[in-house]
Amino acid sequence: MNRLLPKLLALLLAVAPFLNASAQAPVPPEIAAKAYLLLDVASDQVLAERQADARADPASLTKLMTAWLVFDALKAKKLTLEQALPVSLRAWSERKGGGSLMFIDTTMTPKVDELLRGMIAVSGNDAAVALAEGVGGTLDGFVGMMNRQAQAWGLKNTQFKNVTGLTEAGHYSSARDLSVIAARIVRDFPEYYAAYYALRNYTYNGIKQDNRNMLLGRDASIDGMKTGYTDAAGYCLVASAQRDFPNGKRRLISVVMGTASREARAGESQKLLNWGWTAWDAVRLFDGGKAATTVPVWKGAQPTAALGAQQAIVVTVPKGEGDKLKTAIARTDPLVAPLAQGQKVGTLEVSTAAGAKIASVPLVVLQAVPEAGLFGRAWDSIRLWIK
């Protein structure tokens, strides 16, 4: 019996991490995809993933970045939705590439709004090229913009070689990076997201085409985003869904890459989203702009500063764990004026009852605290020295 004890102890030590993990986090369903990721947008938490950082052919999911840059140009008033753009020979030549098309030609001058519908709803490669040339001047110039934006967001497994997603050496992305781009579209340009990504079909020049995102017709909560397919990539889908809950709206974004068919990418995405709704709860800890804590300030014109977050602080937890959360605040000490509004001075740490860390949220100064007068600063200097 004594000889068995070391073996039993070793076995317990080996399985303990898995027992602990399973007790703390729901186990996702089996997803038939080479890579996948599920993101809760409000809390910015990844709920499930597999091979999420593996570099892979993104196919037409590439057009998420193409669209973001067009939306950004619209916001900067570098072009307008009603502006007509020429169709170059390069855009027209996409007909020879074998991909999806809006079916524009060099005799046409479609509006930016029409091209966005053609690129997003029916994945037109020709529309993507026309928009890229309209924003970047040249395709190479626009691809450079795509890569600089990816670098600015810290996307370490993304490199673009074209604006359409057709297979090309050195053109790759990952499930995690694509979830970042998708979430940026939703957050940065909600008006454009709502206007284009829920379109079920689009008719241009008498040609009607359906959106290839089959989930738009199956689940009312799914309101976008983008499909993709090439021989190298398999069938891919980024899906975004929003539902109303008692504590507010909640949005999930799923990314599945490398499934076997159009039906598979839709079914696996639906499975992942359904699990995200049922296995997890979103908990709103504090509203945006509201104080999470009030802390003393030295050498300030006022004795305290309110700390909080500019956006609502939301965390996503396993179902039923919301009332068991623990929070702790780590902050700069001593806090010395002047303090600027929005200045980061602390962190809100959120963990489960078992001590597993869920989120770390930056805390900022909600209202500026100017310096006190000469006497006030001198008095606090003495107090700090004594302290």
GUVO-407062 format. One line per 2 residues: number of its first residue (from 1); their letters; for each residue x, y, z of N, C-alpha, C. Coordinates in steps of 0.02 Angstrom, whole numbers, plus 50000, padded with zeros to 5 digits. Layout:
REM residues N
NUM) A) X Y Z X Y Z X Y Z  ...
This chain:
REM residues 387
1) MN) 50042 49939 50000 50000 50000 50000 50043 50063 50000  50097 50061 50041 50142 50119 50045 50173 50134 49978
3) RL) 50185 50081 49937 50216 50092 49872 50167 50126 49824  50102 50120 49836 50053 50151 49793 50044 50225 49806
5) LP) 50059 50246 49867 50047 50316 49886 50083 50366 49841  50147 50357 49827 50181 50405 49782 50148 50409 49714
7) KL) 50125 50351 49687 50093 50351 49622 50026 50388 49623  49988 50376 49677 49924 50410 49684 49933 50485 49691
9) LA) 49983 50504 49730 49997 50575 49739 50017 50608 49673  50059 50573 49635 50080 50600 49570 50021 50607 49523
11) LL) 49975 50559 49524 49916 50562 49481 49872 50621 49500  49862 50631 49565 49821 50688 49588 49852 50754 49568
13) LA) 49917 50759 49575 49951 50821 49555 49944 50833 49480  49945 50780 49441 49940 50787 49368 49871 50810 49346
15) VA) 49819 50786 49378 49751 50802 49356 49722 50863 49391  49753 50884 49446 49726 50941 49484 49715 51003 49443
17) PF) 49763 51025 49401 49751 51085 49360 49691 51079 49315  49678 51019 49289 49621 51010 49244 49556 51011 49283
19) LN) 49557 50981 49342 49497 50983 49384 49481 51054 49404  49532 51092 49422 49522 51161 49443 49496 51203 49385
21) AS) 49525 51194 49325 49504 51233 49267 49432 51218 49249  49414 51152 49252 49346 51135 49232 49296 51161 49281
23) AQ) 49316 51169 49345 49270 51196 49395 49260 51270 49386  49307 51303 49354 49305 51376 49349 49277 51400 49283
25) AP) 49286 51363 49229 49266 51387 49164 49225 51333 49128  49170 51353 49097 49130 51304 49059 49171 51274 49002
27) VP) 49159 51212 48987 49193 51178 48932 49156 51191 48867  49189 51219 48816 49154 51234 48753 49134 51170 48716
29) PE) 49086 51176 48672 49068 51117 48631 49123 51100 48582  49120 51041 48555 49168 51022 48503 49150 51059 48439
31) IA) 49199 51096 48412 49188 51137 48352 49228 51108 48295  49195 51090 48241 49228 51060 48183 49257 51114 48138
33) AK) 49312 51144 48161 49348 51195 48124 49421 51190 48141  49464 51212 48095 49535 51210 48109 49554 51259 48165
35) AY) 49520 51316 48166 49533 51366 48218 49468 51402 48233  49460 51422 48296 49401 51461 48313 49415 51504 48374
37) LL) 49371 51554 48384 49374 51598 48443 49305 51627 48454  49288 51635 48518 49226 51669 48537 49243 51726 48584
39) LD) 49220 51786 48565 49236 51848 48601 49172 51880 48628  49173 51899 48692 49121 51941 48719 49145 52013 48712
41) VA) 49109 52053 48672 49135 52118 48652 49137 52168 48709  49084 52171 48750 49081 52221 48804 49137 52212 48855
43) SD) 49150 52150 48873 49203 52136 48923 49271 52126 48890  49271 52118 48823 49332 52105 48785 49366 52041 48811
45) QV) 49326 51992 48828 49352 51928 48853 49343 51873 48801  49394 51833 48793 49390 51774 48750 49361 51718 48792
47) LA) 49304 51691 48770 49270 51639 48808 49292 51569 48787  49313 51562 48725 49337 51496 48701 49381 51508 48641
49) ER) 49429 51463 48632 49474 51469 48574 49509 51403 48561  49530 51394 48499 49574 51339 48480 49615 51361 48420
51) QA) 49679 51354 48424 49725 51375 48371 49711 51447 48349  49694 51490 48398 49672 51557 48381 49729 51601 48356
53) DA) 49791 51582 48368 49847 51622 48345 49883 51591 48285  49856 51536 48261 49887 51504 48203 49875 51545 48140
55) RA) 49928 51557 48103 49923 51595 48041 49890 51553 47987  49840 51582 47955 49801 51544 47905 49777 51591 47850
57) DP) 49758 51563 47794 49729 51600 47739 49661 51627 47763  49650 51693 47763 49587 51720 47788 49532 51726 47735
59) AS) 49548 51712 47672 49499 51719 47618 49466 51788 47622  49401 51792 47610 49367 51857 47607 49357 51890 47675
61) LT) 49376 51856 47730 49376 51889 47795 49425 51948 47793  49471 51948 47745 49516 52004 47732 49476 52069 47725
63) KL) 49417 52065 47695 49378 52125 47680 49353 52160 47743  49360 52129 47801 49344 52164 47863 49391 52224 47871
65) MT) 49456 52214 47859 49503 52269 47864 49493 52319 47808  49478 52294 47748 49464 52338 47692 49406 52385 47710
67) AW) 49354 52357 47739 49295 52397 47757 49312 52447 47813  49350 52425 47863 49366 52471 47918 49401 52533 47892
69) LV) 49448 52525 47846 49484 52582 47819 49439 52627 47778  49391 52598 47742 49344 52640 47705 49300 52679 47753
71) FD) 49276 52646 47805 49235 52680 47856 49275 52737 47889  49339 52724 47902 49381 52775 47932 49390 52835 47886
73) AL) 49396 52822 47820 49401 52877 47772 49336 52917 47768  49280 52882 47775 49215 52917 47777 49210 52962 47838
75) KA) 49232 52936 47895 49230 52974 47957 49274 53037 47951  49331 53029 47918 49378 53085 47909 49357 53131 47852
77) KK) 49301 53115 47819 49274 53155 47764 49321 53158 47704  49360 53105 47695 49402 53100 47636 49362 53077 47575
79) LT) 49304 53049 47588 49256 53034 47536 49187 53030 47568  49135 53027 47527 49067 53025 47552 49031 52964 47523
81) LE) 48976 52945 47555 48937 52888 47531 48909 52900 47461  48893 52963 47446 48863 52978 47381 48915 52991 47326
83) QA) 48978 52990 47345 49031 53002 47296 49036 52944 47247  49040 52961 47183 49048 52910 47131 49122 52895 47120
85) LP) 49138 52832 47112 49207 52811 47101 49214 52777 47033  49268 52789 46998 49279 52755 46934 49295 52681 46945
87) VS) 49281 52642 46895 49298 52571 46896 49358 52561 46850  49415 52544 46880 49476 52538 46841 49478 52471 46805
89) LR) 49524 52466 46758 49536 52401 46725 49556 52348 46776  49593 52371 46827 49614 52323 46879 49554 52295 46917
91) AW) 49506 52339 46934 49446 52315 46968 49405 52269 46922  49399 52289 46860 49361 52248 46812 49393 52180 46801
93) SE) 49460 52178 46804 49495 52115 46791 49485 52063 46846  49454 52082 46902 49439 52033 46954 49392 51979 46928
95) RK) 49358 51992 46871 49315 51942 46841 49354 51879 46822  49419 51888 46810 49460 51831 46789 49486 51791 46849
97) GG) 49476 51817 46910 49506 51785 46968 49467 51728 46997  49405 51720 46976 49366 51664 47000 49331 51675 47067
99) GS) 49335 51735 47095 49303 51748 47159 49234 51780 47152  49207 51802 47208 49141 51834 47208 49146 51904 47177
101) LM) 49091 51925 47146 49091 51989 47109 49027 52028 47122  49033 52094 47117 48975 52138 47115 48952 52147 47042
103) FI) 48997 52133 46996 48986 52139 46924 48982 52212 46902  49036 52248 46914 49045 52316 46889 49094 52314 46832
105) DT) 49090 52365 46787 49138 52369 46733 49160 52441 46723  49205 52451 46677 49237 52516 46669 49191 52570 46642
107) TM) 49131 52552 46620 49083 52603 46597 49041 52631 46654  49049 52602 46713 49007 52620 46770 49044 52667 46818
109) TP) 49006 52706 46856 49034 52748 46910 48991 52739 46972  48997 52681 47005 48956 52668 47064 48974 52714 47122
111) KV) 48924 52726 47165 48935 52766 47225 48970 52724 47278  49002 52759 47325 49036 52724 47380 48987 52681 47418
113) DE) 48926 52706 47429 48875 52667 47464 48860 52603 47426  48855 52606 47361 48841 52546 47321 48899 52497 47323
115) LL) 48959 52523 47320 49018 52480 47323 49025 52445 47390  49008 52481 47445 49010 52450 47511 48960 52393 47515
117) RG) 48901 52403 47489 48851 52349 47488 48876 52291 47446  48907 52307 47389 48933 52254 47347 48990 52216 47378
119) MI) 49032 52250 47416 49089 52216 47448 49067 52176 47509  49022 52205 47550 49004 52174 47613 48949 52121 47606
121) AV) 48895 52138 47571 48839 52092 47567 48852 52034 47520  48886 52046 47463 48897 51993 47415 48971 51978 47403
123) SG) 49014 52009 47444 49086 51994 47445 49120 52007 47378  49098 52060 47343 49126 52075 47277 49199 52095 47279
125) ND) 49242 52056 47247 49313 52073 47243 49323 52136 47202  49282 52144 47149 49288 52204 47108 49270 52267 47147
127) AA) 49219 52262 47190 49200 52318 47233 49255 52336 47282  49287 52284 47310 49342 52296 47358 49399 52333 47324
129) VA) 49416 52314 47264 49471 52348 47228 49453 52420 47213  49391 52432 47190 49370 52501 47174 49372 52545 47236
131) LA) 49350 52519 47293 49351 52557 47355 49423 52570 47377  49465 52519 47372 49535 52527 47393 49571 52579 47352
133) EG) 49558 52580 47287 49589 52630 47244 49561 52700 47259  49497 52703 47277 49467 52767 47293 49494 52797 47358
135) VG) 49514 52754 47405 49540 52778 47470 49616 52785 47468  49649 52735 47441 49722 52734 47444 49758 52760 47383
137) GT) 49721 52776 47330 49752 52799 47268 49773 52741 47224  49810 52694 47254 49831 52633 47219 49818 52574 47265
139) LD) 49817 52514 47235 49808 52454 47276 49866 52445 47324  49927 52455 47300 49985 52448 47343 49982 52497 47401
141) GF) 49960 52558 47387 49954 52608 47440 49903 52587 47492  49848 52559 47470 49796 52538 47517 49818 52478 47558
143) VG) 49851 52430 47526 49877 52372 47562 49926 52394 47616  49967 52444 47600 50012 52472 47651 49973 52501 47709
145) MM) 49917 52534 47696 49874 52560 47749 49846 52503 47792  49827 52449 47761 49800 52391 47797 49853 52363 47845
147) NR) 49914 52356 47822 49966 52328 47864 49987 52375 47920  49988 52440 47906 50004 52488 47959 49950 52487 48013
149) QA) 49888 52481 47993 49834 52478 48043 49838 52415 48084  49854 52359 48051 49862 52296 48088 49919 52302 48139
151) QA) 49973 52334 48120 50028 52344 48167 50009 52390 48224  49970 52442 48209 49948 52489 48261 49905 52454 48313
153) WG) 49867 52404 48293 49825 52367 48339 49861 52309 48372  49924 52299 48354 49963 52245 48384 49945 52176 48359
155) LK) 49922 52171 48297 49904 52107 48268 49968 52072 48244  49991 52023 48282 50056 51993 48270 50054 51937 48218
157) NT) 49994 51913 48201 49989 51857 48154 49948 51875 48093  49955 51938 48071 49919 51962 48013 49967 51998 47966
159) QF) 49963 51982 47903 49998 52018 47851 49956 52015 47787  49945 52074 47758 49903 52078 47699 49946 52088 47636
161) KN) 49926 52054 47583 49956 52063 47518 49906 52089 47466  49842 52085 47482 49790 52109 47437 49729 52130 47478
163) VT) 49680 52159 47444 49621 52186 47479 49561 52140 47475  49566 52085 47438 49509 52042 47425 49509 51977 47465
165) GL) 49569 51951 47479 49574 51888 47514 49589 51829 47469  49599 51841 47404 49621 51787 47361 49689 51761 47384
167) TE) 49698 51696 47379 49759 51665 47405 49822 51693 47372  49868 51713 47415 49932 51741 47391 49985 51728 47444
169) AG) 50045 51711 47422 50099 51697 47469 50110 51757 47515  50115 51744 47580 50127 51797 47628 50064 51834 47651
171) HY) 50006 51812 47628 49942 51843 47648 49910 51797 47700  49906 51820 47763 49881 51777 47816 49852 51818 47873
173) SS) 49812 51784 47914 49787 51814 47976 49772 51756 48024  49741 51772 48080 49724 51721 48130 49655 51735 48158
175) AR) 49626 51685 48191 49559 51694 48220 49559 51751 48271  49612 51755 48311 49614 51809 48361 49618 51878 48328
177) DL) 49663 51884 48280 49671 51949 48247 49608 51970 48211  49574 51923 48179 49512 51939 48143 49457 51960 48192
179) SV) 49457 51930 48252 49407 51951 48302 49419 52023 48324  49483 52043 48326 49499 52112 48344 49472 52160 48290
181) IA) 49485 52144 48227 49462 52188 48173 49385 52192 48173  49352 52135 48181 49279 52134 48182 49252 52177 48239
183) AR) 49282 52169 48298 49258 52208 48356 49270 52282 48346  49325 52300 48312 49338 52371 48299 49285 52401 48253
185) IV) 49263 52363 48204 49209 52388 48160 49146 52402 48201  49128 52354 48244 49067 52361 48285 49073 52421 48332
187) RD) 49131 52428 48364 49140 52482 48413 49150 52550 48380  49192 52552 48329 49212 52617 48300 49160 52645 48252
189) FP) 49124 52601 48219 49077 52625 48167 49009 52589 48173  48975 52597 48229 48911 52561 48238 48859 52578 48185
191) EY) 48861 52640 48160 48811 52659 48110 48823 52623 48044  48886 52614 48024 48901 52579 47963 48892 52503 47972
193) YA) 48909 52479 48030 48897 52407 48043 48823 52391 48034  48780 52432 48066 48708 52419 48062 48682 52426 47991
195) AY) 48710 52472 47952 48685 52486 47885 48703 52432 47834  48760 52399 47843 48785 52355 47789 48789 52281 47807
197) YA) 48806 52264 47868 48822 52194 47882 48761 52150 47892  48702 52180 47901 48642 52139 47908 48604 52130 47843
199) LR) 48630 52157 47788 48595 52151 47723 48589 52078 47703  48528 52055 47688 48517 51986 47669 48533 51973 47595
201) NY) 48526 52026 47555 48542 52019 47484 48555 52089 47456  48579 52091 47395 48593 52155 47363 48584 52148 47287
203) TY) 48551 52198 47257 48540 52198 47185 48575 52259 47155  48619 52247 47107 48653 52301 47072 48651 52286 46997
205) NG) 48633 52337 46959 48629 52331 46886 48586 52270 46865  48532 52260 46903 48485 52207 46886 48506 52138 46908
207) IK) 48563 52132 46942 48587 52066 46964 48577 52061 47040  48535 52015 47061 48521 52005 47132 48563 51947 47158
209) QD) 48596 51959 47215 48637 51907 47247 48622 51905 47321  48623 51845 47349 48610 51836 47421 48675 51842 47460
211) NR) 48668 51868 47521 48724 51867 47569 48739 51794 47586  48802 51775 47585 48821 51706 47598 48822 51688 47672
213) NM) 48808 51737 47716 48803 51724 47788 48734 51694 47802  48730 51628 47803 48667 51594 47811 48634 51606 47878
215) LL) 48673 51628 47928 48645 51638 47994 48599 51699 47997  48605 51745 47949 48561 51804 47950 48488 51785 47943
217) GR) 48473 51729 47914 48404 51708 47906 48381 51657 47958  48426 51639 48005 48409 51587 48053 48399 51612 48124
219) DA) 48435 51663 48143 48435 51687 48212 48430 51762 48211  48376 51788 48241 48363 51860 48239 48416 51901 48275
221) SI) 48453 51870 48321 48504 51906 48358 48568 51915 48317  48576 51876 48264 48637 51880 48223 48627 51934 48170
223) DG) 48669 51986 48173 48660 52044 48128 48721 52058 48085  48764 52013 48073 48824 52018 48031 48870 51959 48048
225) MK) 48932 51946 48016 48971 51995 47985 48995 51973 47916  49043 51923 47911 49077 51912 47847 49094 51838 47837
227) TG) 49082 51815 47775 49101 51748 47756 49166 51749 47716  49196 51690 47707 49254 51684 47665 49264 51613 47642
229) YT) 49289 51605 47582 49306 51537 47557 49359 51542 47502  49409 51500 47509 49455 51483 47455 49474 51410 47465
231) DA) 49503 51379 47415 49525 51310 47424 49575 51305 47482  49618 51355 47489 49669 51353 47541 49640 51366 47610
233) AG) 49589 51409 47614 49562 51429 47679 49507 51383 47704  49472 51349 47659 49411 51314 47678 49356 51365 47688
235) YC) 49302 51344 47720 49245 51388 47731 49252 51423 47799  49250 51489 47797 49263 51530 47857 49204 51577 47869
237) LV) 49194 51596 47931 49140 51642 47948 49156 51679 48012  49149 51745 48009 49146 51787 48069 49073 51806 48077
239) AS) 49044 51789 48135 48974 51804 48149 48969 51847 48211  48924 51895 48209 48914 51941 48265 48841 51941 48285
241) AQ) 48827 51936 48349 48758 51931 48373 48750 51973 48436  48690 52002 48444 48676 52042 48503 48608 52022 48532
243) RD) 48606 52015 48597 48544 52000 48632 48534 52046 48691  48470 52057 48708 48453 52097 48766 48447 52053 48828
245) FP) 48479 52076 48882 48475 52042 48947 48453 52092 48999  48430 52069 49058 48407 52116 49110 48457 52170 49128
247) NG) 48522 52154 49123 48573 52204 49142 48601 52240 49081  48568 52234 49023 48590 52271 48964 48602 52227 48904
249) KR) 48623 52258 48849 48637 52221 48787 48704 52185 48793  48708 52129 48759 48769 52090 48759 48784 52068 48687
251) RL) 48846 52076 48665 48865 52057 48597 48922 52006 48599  48914 51953 48559 48966 51903 48549 48988 51904 48477
253) IS) 49053 51891 48466 49080 51882 48399 49115 51815 48397  49096 51774 48349 49128 51709 48339 49168 51710 48275
255) VV) 49224 51675 48275 49266 51666 48216 49278 51592 48207  49258 51564 48150 49275 51495 48134 49312 51495 48068
257) MG) 49366 51457 48065 49408 51454 48005 49422 51382 47987  49419 51368 47922 49437 51302 47898 49385 51248 47911
259) TA) 49321 51265 47901 49269 51213 47905 49260 51181 47836  49217 51129 47833 49213 51088 47773 49163 51112 47722
261) SR) 49115 51155 47742 49063 51175 47695 49028 51239 47719  48987 51267 47676 48947 51326 47696 48902 51310 47755
263) EA) 48871 51251 47753 48827 51231 47807 48866 51221 47872  48926 51193 47866 48967 51180 47925 48988 51245 47959
265) RA) 49010 51294 47919 49032 51357 47951 48974 51391 47986  48913 51386 47958 48855 51416 47990 48837 51377 48053
267) GE) 48834 51311 48048 48815 51271 48105 48864 51275 48162  48929 51273 48147 48979 51277 48201 48980 51346 48234
269) SQ) 48969 51398 48194 48965 51465 48223 48904 51472 48269  48847 51445 48246 48786 51447 48287 48796 51410 48353
271) KL) 48828 51352 48348 48842 51312 48408 48884 51351 48459  48935 51385 48433 48980 51423 48476 48944 51482 48508
273) LN) 48905 51517 48469 48868 51574 48496 48816 51552 48548  48779 51499 48534 48729 51475 48581 48761 51456 48648
275) WG) 48819 51425 48644 48855 51407 48706 48876 51470 48744  48897 51521 48707 48917 51584 48740 48859 51617 48777
277) WT) 48799 51613 48748 48741 51642 48782 48721 51603 48845  48723 51537 48840 48695 51495 48894 48744 51478 48949
279) AW) 48809 51475 48933 48858 51453 48983 48890 51511 49021  48879 51573 48998 48912 51631 49027 48862 51686 49042
281) DA) 48877 51724 49094 48838 51784 49111 48883 51845 49106  48854 51901 49084 48889 51965 49085 48867 52004 49147
283) VR) 48915 52030 49183 48902 52067 49245 48928 52138 49237  48884 52186 49245 48903 52257 49242 48923 52279 49313
285) LF) 48987 52293 49323 49011 52313 49389 49001 52387 49402  49018 52428 49352 49010 52500 49359 48992 52529 49291
287) DG) 48952 52582 49292 48936 52618 49230 48995 52661 49209  48999 52675 49145 49052 52719 49120 49046 52788 49149
289) GK) 49103 52816 49170 49103 52883 49198 49081 52888 49270  49064 52831 49301 49043 52831 49371 49101 52807 49415
291) AA) 49105 52835 49475 49161 52820 49519 49159 52748 49544  49215 52713 49535 49223 52646 49565 49251 52652 49635
293) TT) 49289 52706 49646 49317 52719 49712 49337 52793 49716  49343 52819 49776 49369 52886 49787 49431 52881 49831
295) VP) 49485 52913 49809 49549 52904 49843 49579 52972 49862  49620 52974 49914 49652 53038 49934 49703 53061 49884
297) VW) 49709 53128 49877 49758 53159 49832 49802 53206 49873  49866 53204 49860 49913 53249 49894 49928 53309 49848
299) KG) 49937 53366 49880 49955 53428 49846 49904 53450 49794  49841 53431 49805 49789 53448 49757 49743 53503 49782
301) AQ) 49710 53536 49735 49662 53588 49753 49600 53558 49786  49592 53492 49779 49540 53456 49816 49571 53395 49847
303) PT) 49544 53371 49902 49578 53318 49940 49570 53248 49912  49523 53237 49867 49511 53170 49841 49501 53172 49765
305) AA) 49505 53113 49736 49492 53105 49664 49448 53044 49654  49400 53050 49609 49357 52994 49591 49389 52954 49535
307) LG) 49396 52889 49546 49425 52845 49495 49370 52800 49466  49374 52789 49402 49325 52746 49369 49351 52728 49300
309) AQ) 49306 52707 49257 49323 52689 49188 49281 52732 49141  49310 52748 49083 49274 52790 49036 49215 52753 49005
311) QA) 49222 52687 48997 49167 52645 48974 49143 52603 49032  49083 52575 49026 49056 52532 49078 49104 52473 49090
313) IV) 49112 52455 49153 49154 52398 49170 49110 52336 49172  49120 52292 49123 49080 52231 49116 49128 52172 49116
315) VT) 49111 52120 49153 49150 52059 49151 49103 52001 49134  49131 51950 49103 49093 51891 49085 49116 51833 49128
317) VP) 49068 51800 49161 49084 51748 49210 49043 51686 49195  49067 51628 49218 49026 51567 49211 48958 51577 49242
319) KG) 48907 51550 49212 48839 51560 49233 48831 51545 49307  48799 51592 49343 48786 51583 49414 48841 51607 49459
321) EG) 48897 51631 49430 48954 51653 49471 48954 51728 49483  48906 51764 49455 48908 51837 49457 48906 51866 49527
323) DK) 48868 51836 49573 48862 51864 49640 48918 51842 49686  48967 51805 49659 49023 51781 49700 49089 51814 49682
325) LK) 49086 51865 49639 49147 51897 49616 49182 51934 49672  49248 51937 49667 49289 51978 49712 49323 52032 49672
327) TA) 49326 52092 49699 49361 52147 49666 49414 52177 49713  49467 52199 49684 49520 52232 49722 49549 52287 49679
329) IA) 49567 52343 49711 49594 52400 49674 49667 52410 49692  49708 52409 49640 49779 52426 49647 49789 52495 49617
331) RT) 49820 52541 49654 49826 52609 49628 49894 52638 49647  49911 52691 49611 49972 52728 49626 49966 52760 49695
333) DP) 50017 52753 49735 50016 52782 49802 50087 52806 49820  50096 52870 49839 50044 52921 49846 50023 52950 49778
335) LV) 49961 52974 49776 49934 53005 49716 49943 53080 49723  49985 53108 49680 50005 53178 49688 49979 53220 49629
337) AP) 49947 53276 49645 49922 53322 49594 49981 53357 49560  49971 53381 49497 49907 53383 49461 49891 53316 49428
339) LA) 49826 53302 49423 49801 53242 49391 49756 53263 49333  49768 53236 49275 49729 53253 49216 49669 53207 49210
341) QG) 49614 53232 49184 49556 53190 49171 49576 53136 49121  49558 53074 49137 49575 53018 49094 49642 52987 49108
343) QK) 49681 53015 49155 49747 52988 49172 49739 52922 49209  49775 52871 49186 49772 52805 49218 49813 52807 49283
345) VG) 49782 52788 49338 49816 52788 49402 49804 52725 49442  49770 52676 49414 49756 52616 49452 49726 52562 49408
347) TL) 49711 52505 49440 49683 52448 49405 49631 52414 49450  49575 52396 49421 49525 52356 49456 49536 52283 49437
349) EV) 49553 52242 49486 49563 52170 49475 49500 52133 49494  49476 52090 49449 49415 52052 49462 49432 51978 49460
351) ST) 49409 51941 49511 49423 51870 49514 49363 51831 49539  49363 51766 49528 49309 51723 49551 49317 51710 49626
353) AA) 49266 51678 49655 49270 51661 49726 49329 51615 49740  49348 51575 49690 49405 51529 49698 49472 51563 49688
355) GA) 49470 51628 49668 49532 51665 49660 49558 51668 49590  49522 51640 49541 49545 51643 49471 49533 51713 49443
357) KI) 49585 51742 49415 49579 51809 49387 49537 51809 49324  49488 51855 49321 49443 51860 49264 49462 51919 49220
359) AS) 49473 51977 49252 49486 52037 49212 49528 52086 49253  49564 52128 49216 49603 52182 49245 49585 52245 49206
361) VP) 49551 52292 49238 49523 52351 49205 49560 52414 49227  49588 52453 49181 49621 52515 49200 49571 52564 49232
363) LV) 49593 52597 49285 49553 52649 49317 49585 52717 49303  49543 52765 49285 49568 52831 49267 49536 52884 49311
365) VL) 49567 52943 49311 49540 53000 49348 49480 53027 49309  49423 53031 49342 49362 53052 49307 49356 53127 49301
367) QA) 49384 53164 49348 49385 53238 49345 49454 53262 49364  49480 53309 49325 49548 53334 49337 49554 53363 49407
369) VP) 49613 53353 49436 49629 53382 49501 49690 53427 49493  49681 53494 49492 49739 53540 49485 49779 53542 49550
371) EA) 49838 53571 49544 49881 53580 49602 49849 53629 49652  49865 53618 49715 49845 53666 49767 49890 53727 49763
373) GL) 49874 53777 49803 49917 53836 49807 49983 53819 49842  50026 53869 49846 50093 53859 49874 50089 53831 49945
375) FG) 50046 53859 49987 50042 53837 50056 50017 53765 50060  49966 53748 50020 49939 53680 50020 49991 53629 49998
377) RA) 50030 53646 49946 50081 53600 49923 50136 53591 49975  50155 53646 50008 50207 53642 50059 50185 53600 50118
379) WD) 50122 53610 50139 50096 53572 50196 50094 53497 50180  50071 53479 50120 50068 53408 50102 50138 53379 50093
381) SI) 50186 53420 50072 50255 53396 50067 50281 53375 50135  50265 53415 50186 50286 53399 50254 50251 53335 50278
383) RL) 50186 53329 50263 50149 53270 50284 50176 53206 50250  50192 53213 50185 50220 53155 50150 50288 53136 50178
385) WI) 50328 53187 50197 50394 53171 50224 50388 53135 50291  50340 53156 50331 50329 53122 50396 50303 53052 50385
387) K) 50259 53045 50334 50229 52980 50319 50283 52930 50295
